[in-house]
């Protein structure tokens, strides 16, 4: 997951930098996540671990809900839905990306 997150971040900036808007929590760490009121369905969320490395990618689906995939444990690859507020307790969600380009998936 950490590799996927880092590759995703680098790819977005290189290929679609002008089509992705970054939403942050002002750079704050220590569990100060992005307020759900700033998010829109389709935003890609990045969470980091206690060591300060980005390790998890999630998708905000609206109404205070996110989906993500489990990468280890008893059910790797399983897609799960969570309450954003609950997931924030275990992940530090400090970056979100919103696609602003045209086409089918643009605003």
Order of alpha helices (4+ residues) and beta strands (2+ residues): alpha-beta-beta-beta-beta-beta-alpha-beta
